[in-house]
């Protein structure tokens, strides 16, 4: 996984590609406004991209999803902003929505977050992905669920506070 600092360092390095023909051919210098836009994007996206300079002076952001048979998403950053594969300008907010859909984060994010905060213990039933019956018992082992004293939301809230 690519981290933000690596991408910021890479973008800083791209400022050195300020001469025409930096790639050994007839490439345009990397546009400094495109670099500024890319820095802004890198600081705000939910998933970090791979970054490549383009011969036209712009910057390409690439995302790969190995879970989807190596599908990829390419975006071009210029002085005018972000363009998707249809050459339409999109906002960072729209980009984050595309990324969440691309990586399936909407569906899996809540589950991943919950797994990160819940303790791994006897109070969780992994088979059914819910609190175990033991989570609804008081300190004497008596069920409190049946008396209406503790709801599933109460249990989930108390489990998240323990971590």
C-alpha positions in Angstrom: 0.0 0.0 0.0 1.3 3.5 -0.9 1.4 6.0 1.9 0.8 9.8 1.6 4.4 10.8 2.4 5.8 8.6 -0.4 3.4 10.2 -2.9 4.3 13.7 -1.6 8.0 13.0 -2.0 7.4 11.6 -5.5 5.4 14.7 -6.5 8.2 16.9 -5.1 10.7 15.0 -7.2 8.5 15.6 -10.3 9.2 19.4 -9.9 12.7 18.5 -11.3 11.2 17.5 -14.6 11.0 21.2 -15.7 12.9 20.9 -19.0 11.3 20.0 -22.3 12.3 16.5 -23.3 12.8 15.2 -19.8 11.9 11.7 -21.0 14.4 11.7 -23.8 11.8 12.5 -26.4 9.7 15.6 -26.9 7.9 15.7 -23.6 6.6 18.9 -22.2 7.9 20.1 -18.8 5.7 18.9 -15.9 3.2 21.6 -15.2 3.8 23.1 -11.7 0.1 23.8 -11.3 -0.7 20.1 -12.0 1.8 19.2 -9.3 0.0 21.6 -6.8 -3.3 20.0 -7.8 -1.9 16.5 -7.3 -0.5 17.4 -3.9 -4.0 18.7 -2.9 -5.6 15.5 -4.2 -3.1 13.2 -2.4 -3.8 14.9 0.8 -7.6 14.4 0.5 -8.2 11.0 -1.2 -9.3 7.9 0.7 -6.8 5.6 -1.1 -3.4 6.6 -2.3 -2.7 6.3 -6.1 0.4 5.4 -8.1 1.7 8.6 -9.7 3.3 9.0 -13.1 4.5 12.0 -15.1 2.9 12.3 -18.5 4.7 13.5 -21.7 2.0 16.2 -22.1 3.2 17.8 -18.8 0.3 16.5 -16.7 0.3 13.9 -14.0 -1.4 10.5 -14.1 -2.9 8.9 -11.0 -3.5 5.1 -11.2 -5.5 2.8 -9.0 -5.4 -1.0 -9.2 -7.9 -3.4 -7.6 -6.4 -6.9 -7.5 -9.7 -8.1 -6.1 -11.4 -7.3 -9.4 -9.0 -9.1 -11.7 -6.5 -6.2 -11.9 -9.1 -3.6 -12.9 -7.6 -0.2 -12.9 -8.7 3.4 -12.7 -6.7 6.2 -14.4 -7.1 9.9 -13.8 -5.2 12.8 -15.3 -4.3 15.8 -13.2 -3.7 19.1 -15.0 -3.6 22.8 -14.1 -7.4 22.6 -14.6 -8.0 19.8 -12.1 -8.8 16.1 -12.3 -10.1 14.5 -15.5 -11.5 10.9 -15.5 -11.4 8.4 -18.4 -14.2 10.3 -20.2 -12.2 13.5 -20.0 -14.8 15.1 -17.7 -13.5 17.2 -14.8 -14.4 15.8 -11.4 -14.0 17.1 -7.9 -12.1 15.5 -5.1 -15.4 14.6 -3.5 -16.5 12.8 -6.7 -13.1 11.1 -6.9 -13.5 9.8 -3.4 -17.0 8.4 -4.3 -15.5 6.7 -7.4 -12.7 5.2 -5.2 -15.1 3.9 -2.6 -17.1 2.2 -5.4 -14.0 1.0 -7.2 -12.6 -0.7 -4.1 -16.0 -1.7 -2.6 -15.4 0.4 0.4 -19.0 1.4 1.0 -20.0 -2.2 1.6 -16.9 -3.3 3.5 -15.8 -0.2 5.3 -18.3 -0.4 8.2 -17.5 -4.1 8.7 -13.7 -3.4 8.7 -14.1 -0.5 11.1 -16.2 -2.6 13.4 -13.7 -5.5 13.3 -11.0 -3.0 14.2 -12.8 -1.7 17.3 -14.4 -4.9 18.7 -12.4 -7.0 21.0 -11.7 -10.6 20.0 -13.2 -12.5 22.9 -16.0 -14.7 24.0 -18.5 -11.8 23.7 -18.4 -11.9 19.9 -19.9 -14.7 17.8 -17.7 -14.9 14.7 -19.9 -17.5 13.1 -22.9 -15.2 13.0 -21.0 -11.9 13.1 -22.9 -10.5 16.1 -22.5 -10.2 19.9 -22.6 -13.7 21.5 -25.4 -14.6 24.0 -22.7 -14.1 26.7 -22.6 -10.4 26.0 -26.2 -10.2 27.2 -25.6 -11.6 30.6 -24.9 -9.8 33.8 -22.0 -10.5 36.2 -23.9 -13.4 37.7 -24.5 -15.1 34.3 -28.2 -14.2 34.2 -29.7 -13.1 30.9 -30.4 -9.4 30.8 -31.7 -9.4 27.2 -35.0 -11.0 28.1 -35.8 -8.4 30.7 -35.2 -5.7 28.1 -32.4 -4.2 30.1 -29.7 -4.4 27.4 -30.2 -4.1 23.7 -27.9 -5.1 20.9 -27.0 -1.4 20.4 -26.1 -1.2 24.1 -23.8 -4.2 23.7 -22.2 -2.9 20.6 -21.6 0.5 22.2 -20.0 -1.1 25.3 -17.8 -3.4 23.2 -16.5 -0.4 21.2 -15.7 1.5 24.4 -13.6 -1.3 25.8 -11.0 -1.0 23.0 
